C-alpha cells in the first residue's frame, strides 16, 4: 500500500483500506505514525480529487479526537500543521475548495483547543 499511495484517486480501493486500518488500529498507529502522515500529506495535494482530500482531512480530524493519541499528536503537531493543515487552507477558487479549507480549519481548531500545539509554533 505504501508504494502506491501517491497515485491514489477517489476510486482507488487501497485508500478505503488505509482509512479503515488507521481508524480501527487505535494506539497501534503510533508505530506507523510517520508513514501515516506521509500518506495523508501526499493525498491532500491540490492536484488530488476533492473526495480524496476530504477523506484524508476527515481522517486527520478523527485522529485528533482520539485522546489516547494526544501525546503522539503533540509531538508531531508542527508537521501536521505544516504538511497537512496549512496547505489545505491555501486560497483556491470554487465551492469544493471552500469545503476543504473549512475542514482544515476545523482540524486546526482541534489542535489549538486541545492544546496539542504550542501557540508559539503557530
C-alpha positions as CSV (number, residue, x, y, z in Angstrom):
1,X,0.0,0.0,0.0
2,X,2.8,2.4,0.9
3,X,4.4,2.0,-2.5
4,X,1.4,3.3,-4.5
5,X,-0.3,5.9,-2.3
6,X,0.9,8.8,-4.4
7,X,-1.2,7.5,-7.3
8,X,-4.4,7.1,-5.4
9,X,-7.6,8.7,-6.7
10,X,-11.2,8.8,-5.5
11,X,-11.8,5.2,-6.8
12,X,-8.7,3.5,-5.5
13,X,-9.6,0.7,-3.2
14,X,-6.4,1.0,-1.2
15,X,-7.4,4.4,0.1
16,X,-10.5,2.9,1.7
17,X,-8.5,0.1,3.2
18,X,-6.0,2.6,4.5
19,X,-8.7,4.6,6.1
20,X,-10.3,1.6,7.7
21,X,-6.9,0.3,9.0
22,X,-6.0,3.6,10.6
23,X,-9.4,4.1,12.2
24,X,-9.5,0.6,13.7
25,X,-5.9,0.3,14.8
26,X,-6.4,2.6,17.9
27,X,-2.9,3.1,19.5
28,X,-1.1,0.7,17.1
29,X,-1.0,3.7,14.6
30,X,1.8,5.2,16.8
31,X,4.3,2.7,15.4
32,X,3.5,3.8,11.8
33,X,2.8,7.5,12.5
34,X,5.3,9.0,10.1
35,X,4.2,6.7,7.3
36,X,0.5,7.6,8.0
37,X,1.4,11.4,7.9
38,X,3.3,10.9,4.7
39,X,0.4,9.2,3.0
40,X,-2.1,11.8,4.2
41,X,0.1,14.7,3.2
42,X,0.6,13.3,-0.3
43,X,-3.1,12.8,-0.7
44,X,-4.2,16.3,0.2
45,X,-2.2,17.8,-2.6
46,X,-4.0,20.3,-4.7
47,X,-3.7,18.1,-7.7
48,X,-5.8,15.4,-6.0
49,X,-9.5,15.0,-6.3
50,X,-11.9,16.7,-3.9
51,X,-13.3,13.4,-2.4
52,X,-9.8,12.1,-1.6
53,X,-8.7,15.3,0.1
54,X,-11.9,15.5,2.2
55,X,-11.5,11.8,3.2
56,X,-7.9,12.5,4.3
57,X,-8.8,15.6,6.3
58,X,-11.7,13.6,7.9
59,X,-9.2,11.0,8.9
60,X,-7.0,13.7,10.5
61,X,-10.0,15.0,12.4
62,X,-10.8,11.5,13.6
63,X,-7.2,11.1,14.8
64,X,-7.2,14.4,16.6
65,X,-10.3,13.3,18.5
66,X,-8.6,10.2,19.9
67,X,-7.4,11.1,23.4
68,X,-5.1,8.1,23.6
69,X,-3.1,9.6,20.6
70,X,-2.8,13.1,22.0
71,X,0.8,12.7,23.2
72,X,1.9,11.4,19.8
73,X,0.0,14.2,18.0
74,X,1.5,16.7,20.3
75,X,5.0,15.5,19.3
76,X,4.1,15.7,15.6
77,X,1.9,18.7,15.7
78,X,4.2,21.0,13.9
79,X,4.5,18.5,11.0
80,X,0.7,18.0,10.9
81,X,0.3,21.8,10.7
82,X,2.9,22.4,8.1
83,X,2.4,19.4,5.8
84,X,-1.4,18.8,6.1
85,X,-3.4,21.6,7.6
86,X,-1.7,24.7,6.2
87,X,-1.5,23.5,2.6
88,X,-5.2,22.7,2.8
89,X,-6.1,26.3,3.8
90,X,-4.4,27.8,0.7
91,X,-6.8,30.0,-1.2
92,X,-8.3,28.4,-4.4
93,X,-11.5,29.3,-6.2
94,X,-14.6,27.1,-6.1
95,X,-17.0,25.6,-3.6
96,X,-15.1,22.3,-3.2
97,X,-12.1,24.3,-2.1
98,X,-14.1,26.3,0.4
99,X,-15.1,22.9,2.0
100,X,-11.5,21.8,2.0
101,X,-10.5,25.0,3.8
102,X,-13.3,24.6,6.3
103,X,-12.2,21.0,7.1
104,X,-8.6,22.1,7.5
105,X,-9.7,25.0,9.8
106,X,-11.7,22.5,11.9
107,X,-8.6,20.4,12.3
108,X,-6.5,23.4,13.2
109,X,-9.1,24.5,15.8
110,X,-9.0,21.0,17.4
111,X,-5.2,21.2,17.6
112,X,-5.5,24.5,19.4
113,X,-8.5,23.7,21.6
114,X,-6.9,20.6,23.0
115,X,-3.5,22.3,23.5
116,X,-1.8,19.8,21.2
117,X,0.2,22.5,19.6
118,X,2.0,25.4,21.3
119,X,0.8,28.8,20.2
120,X,4.5,29.7,19.5
121,X,4.6,27.0,16.8
122,X,1.6,28.6,15.0
